[in-house]
Every structure is written in C-alpha cells, then in structure tokens.
C-alpha cells in the first residue's frame, strides 16, 4: 500500500532532467503548470531514453516494410513471419549506463528487460545474444567479468540460451562500456498481441514483483545524461533483477496470452508504471485511471511519485476484459504470482493517477507520450579527408602482423566468455557461440532460424555513413554463409551527446547508412533501440551500430560447415575487394596508421548474398564444403580460425597470392567477402561460376595436411598452426626473430 512518506519537496524542471524550453512547452500544451507528480511523469517520458527526441525523426526514415513483416517499430519488439505456422519476435536493447555503474545487476536486468519485451508480444523467448564493447584500462577486466556474470546468471537461471555474440575493445569505451542484448522469440502465426488492443471497460492488472524504490529516475537521469565524477552516486538508480520471478512472470503471461484472455500487454521497463500505462493508453487510443493505493509495495511509506517512477524489475501490465478476469486470476494463482487490480480502461485521451478518491495527476497521453519536441532531421556529415602519410606501404607484409592481429583482443578466442553461458538449454540450439552464427531448430519439417550480430565500430568512427552500411552488410554476410533468407533486422544505435553537433552528425550519418543498406538489401528494420549520452567528461564513444539479423534457415538439421573437412579442398574468395584498404581494421590500429575506409560495392554484396542463398542448399551437388564470412582481422584471421577450429587441428592451408598482394588484401575487413572451401573434384562449376552466376570468385589456394598457414606472394611466409593457436587462445605475439 502507498504511504504518506517520500515527499520530495519542491521539484524543478532541472530536477527531472527537462530543459527550460521543454518546461515552457509543457505549460503551453497543458494550459497550466504541472504539479510535482505530473512534472516527474514528464521528466521520465520526455527524457532522451524514453522519447528518442534526438533520433526519432531519423529513425522514421528507415525502411520498415517488407514481405515478411508482421509488426514493425512501435511495439515492444518487431515481428516477422518465418513460415505458415511461426512468427519470430526479436529486438536489440541496451543497458549501457547501468552496466557501468553496477556491471552485474545492470547487465542482468538488461537481459530481463529485453526478454519481457519479447513476452509482451506473445512470443516465447528461445535465444539471446550479446554485443559488448569494453575499454582497455585497468577497470575493463572487472567490468567484463561483472557484465558476463550478470548476463549468464539471468539467462541461465531463466532458461534462455545465449547463442551468439560480438565482443570488442577500445580505449573509447573505458568509461562507457556498451552492453547491447538481442532477444529472439517465437509465436504461432496469426496471434496478435501488443500494447495497442486495450478497450474501455477492461481492468488493469499489475503482476510480478512488489514495487520498491529501486531504479527511480534510472531512465530520465542515468541513461539520458553524460557521465561525470558523480557516477558512483548513481548506483542506487540501478535495478536488481530476479530471474526466478522473471520465469514465473514469463510463463503466466504466455499462458494468459495463449488463451486470449488479455486485450493488451505491456512490460514495465524504463520509467516503470509511468511509461507502461501511458504507452498502453497512447497505443490503444484510450484513457487510463490508475489507483496507486492499490499497487503492492515491498517498501514502507512509498509516495505516489515513487510508485509511478519505480523501475522495479519483473513486472507486467495486463489489460483484461472483465469477463476474463476470473480466468486470469486463476492462472496467476497457479503460478503463485503476486498481482493487484490497479485501474481501469476508459474512453478518452488521458492518464489519471488517483489514490482512492483523490486525483493526484491527470494528463493527456497525446501530450505526455506524443508531445515531446523532436530534433529536426539534419543530414550527417560524410568522411573528410584522411592523412595518408602514415599508411601501410604497398607490397608490405610482415610475419609478426599475423600473430599480432590474431592475438588482438578483438580477434582472439571468446571461449572464456561464452563458456559461462548455457547455450544449449531448451534443446533448440543446433549451432551456438563457438560459431560465427547461431542456428536454431523449431520442429521437424519447419524452417529454422539463423541469428547473427555485428558491431564494427572502427569503421563508423572513420566514416559513420559507410560504417552504418558496413554494419548491416557484416551481419547479413554472416547469415548468408548458411544460405539463410534474411527476414528483418534490428538496430542498436549507441552514440555520444546528441546536443553536440559532431556527435549528432555521426549518429545521423550512422542511421542514414543503416537505412541505405537496408533499402538496397531489401531487409526492413523492424525496431531497435537508441542509447545516447555515452560520453564521460567530454570523451564520447565511437558511433556504434549493433545490428541483429534473423533469417529463415532452409535446413537447420544440416548447417553449412565453417571448417574444411579434408586436405586438397580448394580455397576461394567470393566477392574479393577490387580496391582493398585497411581503414577501420585491427592491423591499422596495431600499426598506428591511418587509412581510408574502403568503399563497399553494395550491389555486388547483394548479388553474392543471393548467390549463396541459391547455392548453399545444394552444397553437396556443387561441392561447397564450408563457408565463412570475412570479418574482424580480415582474410588472414578468417582462414586461421577455420583451421584452428578444426578438431583435431591437423590441417593447414597454402594461399598462393599475386606477387603484388600486400597487407591491404590480407588484413582488410571489408564486409561482403566470403572464404569458400570447395571440392576439387567439382572444379568445373567453380571455374565458370563468374560467367554462369555473375559473381566474382578467385582461387587463392588449397587446404593441406601440414598444420601450418603458408602465404606465398612476393615472398613466402609460414605460420605454424600451433603458434597461431597460442596467439588465438591467449593473445600476445610469438618471438619471430
């Protein structure tokens, strides 16, 4: 029950994160001055984190429609059609700021929050993936350990496998690590569930944990402002997750949805009861009356302000027609889930907060949710000129570079991370995090789901527009290795302070690049997340796009291999770059050299993706033995990983490159290249594939029975596989004198 404590005194607009202009706009729209509770509601919903005021107009320009789209942006998650029987709900969410302040709980509640988004669409979560960026200072290992522990603890306990991920390091993330999580769920095709179906006469049921004081102003202050010296004081704004309650909440909600007992569902995340009620009312075009005296509180003397803005985790809001109420309560009793009837749905455009007979706040939801002033669209700036005086010289290629790149933090083995996750729970995982993509099985005779993530941030720092294109191309390149058909993508936009022109320009160019790629590749953006103010004491992160893709896998029981099966197999490159460069590459960073971002031929990449979608399902007939997308570390790392991942590690490769081939060909990280291992007995198909299918393919060597990687170009370089494995597993550089 709500007590009379918690009086906050005289609030000002600055206290809740509003600007003076926004305060004046609120008074203009309302025709009066809001009271303190109303001001708190505005502070939460007009925050950057909830309103997307700096990015919403940019996001509106992304392509959202497609032949597989069931639900685009605006819901708790995007939904695409997988088959005649199944839909897939998926979305990326960030928990960057909380994970820096309190790594374990910040990451854990990030997982819980995105899983509830999937459940709120009536879908059962079947997989999560994480996209993580950390710094290189002395605090980074502890942050990494805490975040991984939090992700693993929540996901493992609730029973959702972590099936793939991306991990990167740079000093720009020292004080602003990025913790983005993708969740994927399935529901029967034809089931419509969301926050937009509430009808007058229904009652509002709040289910899950009792409301406490945790997380108040987590959205409006913690995630909507830059960090500074007071960061440690923000620790109380980080919520605490309970995966066991989350499991009960998930099962009860899905049981209610499956029986069609609720007309609207909304999870409680940022801004808690304020955002869930206001967004449900706005989406459904109805009015809501909320009685805070009926909310179950787990702390004494909570004020209405605290109840409305608490971000206590593991809570869900249901709109239930009265004739279904008894059946809903029976399900909640079965799961022993706490609940309270806290309000009702009415006709109108308002959110009314009462305590018994006393009206505490009443605001039009069209103003509270839809009235926040948005920043007009400005076109992001493209790449400027780059000083090439320190660029890698043509023809230069050193033996040590192979060990340095493979042992770099961005390239080395991730087993120490993913082995702390349960990737097989739920019996749907065919391929997990030991591979570059995940493959999930649903049921016999049904297509599978291919899941991939990518976040190549170095590219976007050099040229944010091209970096946005490259991020999408990188993710699509991964699912293409399985011949999977992309159904949709979700984007997590991470950037600095949008009030600074340079940071805004980079964010805008990044989003516009994503939009251009999505348009060309004909893969719609079904939703996502924006995390801004990733900046501490004036130093911002690189603009980072975390891209997640779900695709229809033609044969999940038989995924396309990513390691060569035997010596003698030919090694080919599909869609090799015509003008390779080292811009945004690991090698360029290691050498401290500048390099232009390589221009992507998006049409050629698209054509190659279609080629793989045609060829991979008939791999046996055309002699395709294995396929791997070129990624971080370039061709060298891609081939090396293919050999190291082979167990037992008994094969090697001899790459015969042209005399003038240099580091730019071997270590460039241009998206849209693939290494193919093919059967030498079916050479005619591959010898003429450029003419028959219009794709560019070159032969660069063969797999050998000697465990070493040999590269012959202007000279011959040899890397024993045992030394490459040491660099890959442990980092560091072998003495090559």
N, C-alpha and C positions, 0 to 999 in steps of 0.2 A: 504493500500500500504506500501511497505517496504521503510523506510527512510535510511539516511546515519548515524544515530546515533547508539549508543550501542557498539561502538568499545571497545573491551575487552583488548586491549594491547597485550603484548607478552605472549601467553599461553605456559605452560609447560605440560608435561605428568602428573605431580603430580596434576596440577590444575583440570584435568578432571578425576582423580581417577585411572590412569594407573600406572603400575609398570615400572621400568626401563627395565626389561626383555620384557614386552609387547611392550614398545616403540621400542626396537630393532627388535622384531618380526614383527611389522608393517612395519618398514623400509625394512626389508628383503623381505617381501611378496610384497610390492609395488615397491621395487627397487628405492625408493626415500623417502625423508622426507615429511610427510603430511603437508599441510598448516593448519592454525589455525582452520578454519571451519571443515576441514576433521578430525583434531585431536579431536575436540568436538564430531563429529559423532562417532568416535571410542570410546571415553570415555563413551558415553552413551551405545552403543551396546556391548562393551566388559566389561561392568560393571557386577558385580555378579547378579544384579537384572534382567538384560536383557539376559545375555549369559548363566546363570546357569553353569558357568565354573567349579565350585567345585562339582556340583551334577549331571551334565548331563550324565556322563558315568554310574553313579549309577542308575539313573532313566531309562537308556536304558535297564537295566537288568530286569525291572519289566515286568510281563506278560501283553501284550496289546491286544492280540487277543482273540476273543470269538464269540460264535454263534450269539450274538445279536449286536456285534459292527459294527457300520456303519462308524464312524470316530474316530480314536484313537488319541494319542498325536501328536502334530504338528500343529493342527488347533487352532482356538480361544477357542474351547470347544470340549469335547468329545460328541459323538452322538451314541445312542443305539436305536435299534428297539423295540418299545413297542408292536405293533400289525401290522396287514396288512396295516393299514391306517396311523399310527402315529409313529414318531420318537421322542425321548427325547434328548435334548441337555442339558448338565449340566457340572458345573465346580466349584471348590473352588478357591478363590483368596484371598490374604492377603493385608491389608493396615495397617501393624503394626506400622511402624515408623511414618508415617504421623499422625496416630491417637494418638500417644503420644504427638507429638509436638502441634497439633491442633485437639483435640478429635472430635468435632462436624463435621468440614469440612473433616477431614481425614477419618472418618467413612462414611460420606455421599458420598464422591467421590469414596470410595471403593465399595459401593453398585452400584453407577452409572457405574463404570468401568466393573464390572462383568456382569451387565445387557447388556452392549454393546457387550461384548464377545458372549453372547447368541444370540443377534440380528444379529451379524456378521455371524452366522451360518444359518441365515434364519429362526430362531425359535422365536416364541413369548414367552417371559418370563411369567411364571404363578406362580412362587413362589421363595422366597428367605429364607435362614436360616442363622443364625449367630452362630459362635463358638468363644466365648470370654474368655479371661483369664486376670485377673487383680491382682494387688498386694494387700497387707494388710495394707499398711501405710496410713498416713493421706491424701495422694493425691488420693487414689484409688476411694473414692466415687465420687469425681468430674470428674475423668476420665470416670468412669462407666456412670455417668449421661450424660456427653457430647457425648460419643460414642453411647449410646442408643438413645439419642435425634437425632443424625445425621443419624443413620440407619433408625429410624422411620420417620424422616422428609422426607428423599429421597424416601423411599419405599412407604410410604403413599401417597405422592404427585404424584408419577408416576403411582400409581395404581397397585402395585405388592404386594400380601400378604406375610407377614413373618409368616411361618407356623410351624417352629420348631427351636430348637437351643440347645446350650450347654454353660454353664457358670461355670467357676471355678476360684478359688482364691489361691494364694500363694505368699509369700514374694519374690520369684524369679522373679515375674512379676512386682515388684514395679516400676522399671524404663523402663520396656519393656513389656507393655501390648500387648496381641495378639488380633487382630481383623481380623478374617477369615470369609468370606461370601460365601455361596453356592448359586448359582442361577440355576434354572431349567426352561427349556422352551420346547415347542412342535412345531413340524413342520410336514407337510404331508410327509409320507414315499415316497422316490424316489426323493425328492428335494435335489439337490446337490448345496450347497453354501459354499464358503470359500474364502481364500485368494490365492488359487492356480490356478485360472482359467483365469487370465489376458492374453490377446493375443495382439501381435503387431497390431497397428492401433487404439486401443481403446484410449479414452481420460480419464484423471484423474479428478474427481470432488471431491472437499473437501466441505463437507456440515456440517452445525451446527454453533456453536458459533464462533464469531470472535476471532482470535488468540491474546493472550495477553502475558504478561511476567510471568504469574503465573506458578510455578512448574518447572522452568528451573533448570536442574540438580537434580530434585527430584529422578530420578532413579539412576543416576550414583554416587550421593553423599549421599543423605538422606537414601536410602534403601540399600546401599551397603557398609556401614561402621558402626563401633560401635558408640554408643553414648558416649558423654563426657560432659564436663562443658559447651560447646558451643551450646548445644541442642536448647536453646531458640532462638539463632540466625538463626536457620534453619526454623523458622516459615514461611518466605516468599516462601520457596520451596513447601509448601503445597497448592494444588489447591483448587479452590472454585467451588462447583457444582451448577447446575441449573436444578432441576428435571423437570421443565416445558418445558425447551428446550430439555431435555432428552426424554420427552414424544413425542414431535414433531419429534425428530430425529428417535426414535424407529418406529413410525407409518409410516413415509416417507420411511425409509429403507425397512421395511417389505412390503410396497406397491410396491416398485421397484423390490424387490426380487420375490414377488408373481407373477409379470407379466413377470419375466425372462428378465429384461432389463439390468442387470449388469452381467458382467462375473467374477467379483471378488469384495469382500467386506473386508475391514479391519478397525477395530476401532482404534482410536488414544488413547493410554494409556501412559505407561511409555515411555519416550523419544519422545513422540509426533509424529510429522511428520517424524522424522528420522526413528524410528522403523517401523511405518506403511508402509512407502514407501519401505524401504529396505527389510522388511519381505515379503511384497507382491511380490516384484521383485524376491526375492530368491525362494519363494514357487512356483511361476509361471514360473521360468526359463526364465525371460525376463529382458530387460533393461528399466529403467525409466528415464525420464527427468522432473525435477521439476523446475518451474519458481517461485521463492519466491516473485517476484514483483507482482504476481497475487493473492497472499494469502491475504484474508481480515483480516486486523489487527484492533483491537479495542484500541490500544495504539499507540501514535505517535512515529515516528522515530525508529521503531524496526529494528535491524540489521538482516541480513540473519542468523547469528548464533542463535539469539534469536527466530526467526521464526521457524527454524528447530528443536530446542530443547525445545520449549514451551510445557508444559503439560496441556494447557487449556483443560477443560473437554467438554463433549457433542459434539464431532466431529467424523465424519466417512469419510473414503476414499472409493470412488467407482471407479472401472474401467468400463467404459461404451463404448460399440461399437458405432461408430459414427452414425449408422443408428437408434440407440435407444436414441440418445441424446435428441431429441425434446420431446419424451415421458417422459424421466426422468425429464427434466426441468419443464414440465407441472405438474408433481406430486409435485416437490419441491415448485412450485408457489402455489399450492393448500394448502400446509401446511405452507406457508409463511416462509419457512426455508432458511436462508442465504446459499449461495453456491458460489463457484468460480471454474472455469476450470483452474487447476494449472499445467497441464503437459500432457504427452503422454506416451503410452507404445510402446516400440521399441524392436527389436531383439537385443540380446546381454546379457552381464553379467556386468551390471554397474548401479550405481545410480549417475546421473548427476544433480547437482544443479546449476541453472543459475539465473541471474537477467536480463531479457531482452536478449540482445545478449552476455552478459558477463558470461563466465563459472567460477563459484566460487569453485566448488568441483567436482571431478569425481573419483569414487572408485568402484572396482569390488565388487559386492554383495557377491560373493563367499568368499571374504576376510573379508568384513565388517560384514557379518552375520555368515558365516561358518568358519572363520579363527581363532577365539579366542582360544588360548591354553586351553585345558581342563586338570583338575587334574586327573591323573590316578586313577583307582579304587583301593582302599585299603579296605580290609575286616574289618568291625567294630569289636571292642572287645566285647566279651560277659561278663556277670556279673562275678565279682570277688567274693571272699568270704565275707560274711556279719557277723559282730559281733552279735551273738545271745544272749549275756549276759543280754540284757535288754528286751528280747522278752516277750510277754504275756505268763503267766504260763498256762499250760494245766489245764483245768477244771475251769478256772476263768471266771466269767461273772457277771458284775455289773449292777444294775438297772440304775444308773446315765448314763452309757455309751449310753443307748438308746436315752435319751434326748440330750446328747452331740452330738452324731452323726447326729441325725435327725435335730438338730438345727445348725449344722455346715454350714458355708457359701456355701460349695459345695453341700449340700443336701437340704437346705430349699427351700421353695416355690419361684417360679420365676414369680409369677403373677405381681409383681411390675415392672418387665421388659417387659414381653410380652403384658401386657395391654396397653402399649404405642405404640404398633404396631397394624396396621389393618391386622388381619389375615383372614378376610372373604371377602375382596374386590375381585371382579372378579367371584364370585359365584361358584368357583370350589372346595373350601375347604370343605371337609367333616369332617376331624379331624384336629385341629390346635394345637397351642403350649401348651394347657392345657394337652395334652397327650405326651407320650414319642416318638411317631412317628407321621408323618403327612400323611394323606390320601387325594388324590386329584381325583376328578371326571372329566372326559373329555366329554363324550357324552353317551347317552343311548346305551347299548349294547357293549360298549368299555371297555376293562380293565382299571383300574385306576392306579395311580402312588402312590407308597408308598415311602416316603422320610425319611431318618434317618441320624443323625450325631453323632459322638462320638470323644472325645479327652482326653483319660485317661492318663494324663501326668505323674502322680506319678510313674506309672508302668515303663515308659520309662527311668526315672531317675535311677531307681534301675537296670534295665536290658533293654537296648534300643532295642535289638533284640526281646526279648519276649514282650516288650511294643509295638513294631510295629505289632506283631501278635495279641496281645490283643486288639489294637485299631480297627483293621479290624473285629475281632471276635465280639467286642462290638457293632459295627454298624450293622453287619449282624444279630446279635441276636435281635436287635430291629425290623427290617423288618420281621423277622421270626415270631414274635408274630401275624402278620396279615396273615400268610401263603403266603406272597408275594415272588415272584421269583426274586432274585437279577439279574439285567441286567448289572451293571457295578459300579465301584467305582471311586471316585476322591480323591486325597490326597493333603493336605496342609502340607508341611514339614516346621516346624519352629525350628530353632536351633541357636546356637551361632556363634562365629567367626570360619569359616572353616580353617583358616590359623593356628589355634591352634590344635595340634594333638588330644587332648582329645575331643574337640568339634567336630572335623571331625569324629573321631571314633564313637561317639554317633550318629551323623547324619547318617553315613554309616550303622551302625547296625540297626537303626530305619527303614531306607529304605529297607534294606535286609529282615527285619522281615515282613514288609508290603508285599514285593514280595513273601515271602514264604507262607504267609497266603492267598494271592490272588491266588497263584498257587494251594494250597490244596483245597480251597473253590471253585475254578474254576470260579472266578469272576474277570474279567480283569480290570486293571487300565487304564481308557480312557483319563486321563490327570490330571492336577492339578497345583500346584504352590509350589515354594520353597522360603522361606523367611529366609535369614541368617543374621549374624551380629546382632542378638537380644541379645546384650551384652552392658552393661554400666559400664565403669570404672572397667573392668576386671571381672564383675559378669555376667554370662550367665544365660539364662532361662533354664528350663528343656527341653530336646529334646521333642517336642510336635507334634504329628501327628494328624491333624484334618481330619477325614475321613467322606466323604459323600457317601451315597449309594442311588441309585434309583432302585426300584423294581416294577415288574408288580403285581398289586393287583387284585385278581380274582373277587372281588365283592365290589367295592368301596362304593356302597349304603348301605352296611351292614358290617361295620368294626367290627373286633373281639373286644369284650369288654375288658376293663382292670380293672374293678372293679366287685366284686362278687354281684350277684343280690339278694341273699336271704340267710338267716341263714340255716345252715345244709349242705351247699356246702362243699365238701372235699377240702383240700389244699394239693397240691402235688408239689414236685420239680422235674423237668425234668433235667436230667444230673447233679446231685449234685456232687461236687468235692470229690474225694476219699482221697486226701491229702490237705485239705484247709489250707491256710496260710493268714496272714494279710499284706503281702508285698504290698506296694502301696495303702493301704486303708486309709480311713479317720480316723478310730479308731487308727491305728498305729501312725498317725500324732498327734492326740489328746493326746495320752499317751506318745508321745516322744520315742516310742520303735522302734527298728529295727526288720525287718522281711524279710525273703526271698520272692522273687517274686514267686507266685505259678505257677507250671508248667501246662500249658494248654494241654489237650488232644484234639488236633485239629480234629483228626478223629472222636472222639465222638461228638464234637460240630457239625461237618459237617453232621453226621448221624442224629443228633437231628434237625438240620435245615430242612433236607429233610423230616423228620417225621412231623414237623409242617406244611410244605408246603402241605403234603398229608392230614393231619387231620383237620386243621383249616377250609378249605372249606366245610367240612362235620361235623362241630362242633355240630350242632343240633342232629345229629344221634349218635354221640359218647358221648354226654353230656358234651362237653367242654363249660363252661360258660364264662370264662375270662382267659386272658393270659398276663403275664407281664415279661419282661426280668429283671433279677437281674442286678443292675447297681451300681452306686456310693452309698456307705453306706451299700451294701450287702443285704442279705435276710431280715434283720430287716427293713430297710428303704423301700424296695420293698413292703413288706406286709403292713407296716404302711401307705404308700402312697395310696395303693389300698383301704384301709379303710377310710382314710381322704378324698380322692377324691369322695367317695360315698356321694350323696346328696339326702335326708338328711343323716347325719352321724349317723346312727342308728345301724350299725353292728360292730361286733368285731371279734376276732379270738382267738382260743386256739391252740397253737402249742405244740404238745407232742413230745419232742425230747428225744434222748437217754440219759442215765444217764451221759455219759462221754462227751456229747456235750459241747463245750465251745465257747468263743468269735470267734475263728477262723472259725467255721461253720456259726455263725450267722452274722458276720460282714465282712467276706471275700468278695472281689469284683471281683472274677474270672469271666471273660466273658464266655458266653455259658451256663448259667443256666437260667431256667425259672420257675416262680411260676404259677401253673395252678390251677384254681378253677373249679371243676367238679361236675356234678350232682350225688348225692349219689345213685339215682335210677338206674344209668347205671354203677354200680361198676364193673361188670364182665369184661368189656372191659379194664378198667384201672388196675384191679387186675392182668391181664395177659398180659399187653402191653409189658413188658420186653421180654417175650417169643415170642410174635407174631410179634413184630416190632424191637426187638434188641436194644431198648433204655433203659437207666437207669431212673426209676421213683420211688420215695419213697413218702409215705404218711406221712405228718408231722402234720396233724390236721384238724380242721374244722372251718367254719365261724359260729359265734354265734350271738345271738340277744342282747348281752350285749356289750355296746360300750367301750370295753377295749381290749387291746392286752395282752394275757396271754401266758407266755412261761414256760413250765414245762420240766425240765431236771433233773439235780442234785438237784435243788430246784425250787420253783415256784416264778416267777417274774411277776408283774402285772403293766401295764402302762395304766392308764385311757386315753381314746381317746381324751378327752378334753385337757389334758396336752400335749399329743403328737401333737395335732393340734396347740397348742400355740407355742411349740418349732419349728414346721414346718413353721408356718407363720411368726414368729417374731425372731426365734433364741433364744439363751440363754438356761439356764438349770433350771428346776424346783427344788426347795428345796425338797430333798427326804429323809431328816433325819427322 
